[in-house]
Amino acid sequence: MTTTQHAQRMNFTKAAPKVFKAMIALDAAATEGLDPTLVELVQIRSSQLNHCAYCLDMHTRDARRAGESEERLHLLSAWREAGLYTEKEQAALALTEAVTVLTDDFVPDEVYERAARHFEEVELAHLIALIFTINAWNRIAVATRKTPGTE
């Protein structure tokens, strides 16, 4: 098997410090009031869908530190079949997939309504903000080829 190591294209933090600071503030605001384990699951699932190695590395480490099990981390990409996630987590993961991978259906009503049954309006707004924030982080890391394990 051949592996390819790509050089990082730029240090986004140094090249656009105001944007980076704004993203940090957005990230903090988005996660406010959300369960830290749920936050990590959403960030990992979005990063899987966006093929963001840097964010996958960071958020799986963070999830482990928060007490997440290896089994749940390993089976996250098959969360529907795994039977390891709560109804609330499943609703959040379904919404994460719908917002991350927009299709012709956009975010289907049943996906949104399922999430709305498990999250109060303010919490749901923060969940949506979390999803679009991790998508933005994924796009920054993928576009700049941020190397996993680096700061």
C-alpha positions as CSV (number, residue, x, y, z in Angstrom):
1,M,0.0,0.0,0.0
2,T,1.3,3.4,-0.9
3,T,0.7,6.4,1.2
4,T,1.0,10.0,0.1
5,Q,2.0,12.8,2.5
6,H,1.0,16.2,1.3
7,A,2.7,19.3,2.5
8,Q,0.6,21.8,4.3
9,R,-0.2,24.7,1.9
10,M,-0.4,27.5,4.4
11,N,-0.7,28.2,8.1
12,F,-4.2,29.6,8.0
13,T,-4.0,30.8,11.6
14,K,-1.1,33.1,10.8
15,A,-2.3,34.1,7.3
16,A,-5.8,35.1,8.5
17,P,-5.6,35.7,12.2
18,K,-8.9,37.7,12.4
19,V,-10.8,35.0,10.6
20,F,-9.2,32.4,12.9
21,K,-10.2,34.3,16.0
22,A,-13.8,34.8,14.7
23,M,-14.0,31.0,14.0
24,I,-12.8,30.3,17.6
25,A,-15.5,32.6,18.9
26,L,-18.1,31.1,16.6
27,D,-17.1,27.6,17.7
28,A,-17.4,28.5,21.4
29,A,-20.8,30.1,20.9
30,A,-22.0,27.1,18.9
31,T,-21.1,24.5,21.5
32,E,-22.5,26.5,24.4
33,G,-25.1,24.4,26.3
34,L,-24.5,21.2,24.3
35,D,-23.4,18.0,25.8
36,P,-19.6,17.7,25.2
37,T,-19.8,14.1,24.1
38,L,-22.5,14.9,21.6
39,V,-20.4,17.8,20.3
40,E,-17.5,15.5,19.6
41,L,-19.7,12.9,17.9
42,V,-21.1,15.5,15.6
43,Q,-17.7,17.0,14.8
44,I,-16.3,13.5,14.1
45,R,-19.2,12.5,11.8
46,S,-19.0,15.7,9.8
47,S,-15.2,15.3,9.5
48,Q,-15.7,11.8,8.3
49,L,-18.1,13.0,5.6
50,N,-15.7,15.8,4.6
51,H,-12.6,13.6,4.6
52,C,-10.9,15.9,7.0
53,A,-8.0,13.9,8.6
54,Y,-6.8,16.8,10.8
55,C,-10.2,17.3,12.4
56,L,-10.8,13.5,12.7
57,D,-7.5,13.2,14.6
58,M,-8.3,16.2,16.9
59,H,-11.9,15.3,17.7
60,T,-11.3,11.6,18.2
61,R,-8.6,12.5,20.7
62,D,-10.9,15.0,22.4
63,A,-13.7,12.4,22.5
64,R,-11.5,9.9,24.2
65,R,-10.4,12.5,26.8
66,A,-14.1,13.2,27.4
67,G,-14.6,9.5,28.1
68,E,-16.0,8.3,24.8
69,S,-15.6,4.6,24.2
70,E,-13.4,3.2,21.4
71,E,-16.3,1.0,20.3
72,R,-18.6,4.0,19.7
73,L,-15.8,5.9,18.0
74,H,-15.0,3.0,15.6
75,L,-18.6,2.4,14.7
76,L,-19.6,6.1,14.3
77,S,-19.6,5.9,10.5
78,A,-22.2,3.1,10.8
79,W,-24.2,4.7,13.6
80,R,-27.6,3.6,12.2
81,E,-26.6,-0.1,12.3
82,A,-24.5,-0.1,15.4
83,G,-27.2,0.2,18.0
84,L,-24.8,2.1,20.4
85,Y,-26.2,5.6,20.2
86,T,-29.1,7.2,22.0
87,E,-32.2,8.4,20.1
88,K,-31.0,12.0,20.7
89,E,-27.5,11.2,19.4
90,Q,-29.0,9.5,16.3
91,A,-31.2,12.6,15.7
92,A,-28.2,14.8,15.9
93,L,-26.1,12.6,13.6
94,A,-28.9,12.4,11.0
95,L,-29.1,16.2,11.1
96,T,-25.3,16.4,10.8
97,E,-25.3,14.3,7.7
98,A,-28.2,16.2,6.1
99,V,-26.6,19.6,6.7
100,T,-23.1,18.4,5.8
101,V,-24.1,16.7,2.6
102,L,-26.7,18.9,1.1
103,T,-28.7,17.1,-1.6
104,D,-31.6,18.0,-3.8
105,D,-33.8,17.3,-0.7
106,F,-31.8,19.9,1.3
107,V,-32.5,19.0,4.9
108,P,-35.5,16.7,4.8
109,D,-38.5,17.7,7.0
110,E,-38.4,14.3,8.8
111,V,-34.7,14.8,9.7
112,Y,-35.3,18.3,11.1
113,E,-38.5,17.2,12.9
114,R,-36.7,14.3,14.5
115,A,-34.0,16.6,15.8
116,A,-36.6,19.1,17.0
117,R,-38.3,16.3,19.1
118,H,-35.0,15.8,21.0
119,F,-33.7,19.3,21.3
120,E,-35.3,22.5,22.6
121,E,-35.3,25.3,20.1
122,V,-32.2,27.1,21.6
123,E,-30.3,23.8,21.8
124,L,-31.3,22.9,18.2
125,A,-30.1,26.3,17.0
126,H,-26.7,25.6,18.7
127,L,-26.6,22.1,17.2
128,I,-27.1,23.6,13.7
129,A,-24.4,26.2,14.5
130,L,-22.1,23.4,15.6
131,I,-22.7,21.6,12.3
132,F,-22.0,24.5,10.1
133,T,-19.0,25.5,12.2
134,I,-17.3,22.1,12.0
135,N,-18.0,22.1,8.2
136,A,-16.2,25.4,8.0
137,W,-13.3,24.1,10.0
138,N,-13.2,21.0,7.8
139,R,-13.0,23.1,4.7
140,I,-10.3,25.3,6.1
141,A,-8.2,22.2,7.1
142,V,-8.8,20.3,3.8
143,A,-8.1,23.4,1.6
144,T,-4.9,24.2,3.4
145,R,-3.9,20.5,3.9
146,K,-3.5,20.9,7.6
147,T,-1.5,17.9,8.9
148,P,-3.0,15.7,11.5
149,G,-1.3,16.0,14.9
150,T,-0.1,19.5,14.3
151,E,-1.2,22.7,16.0
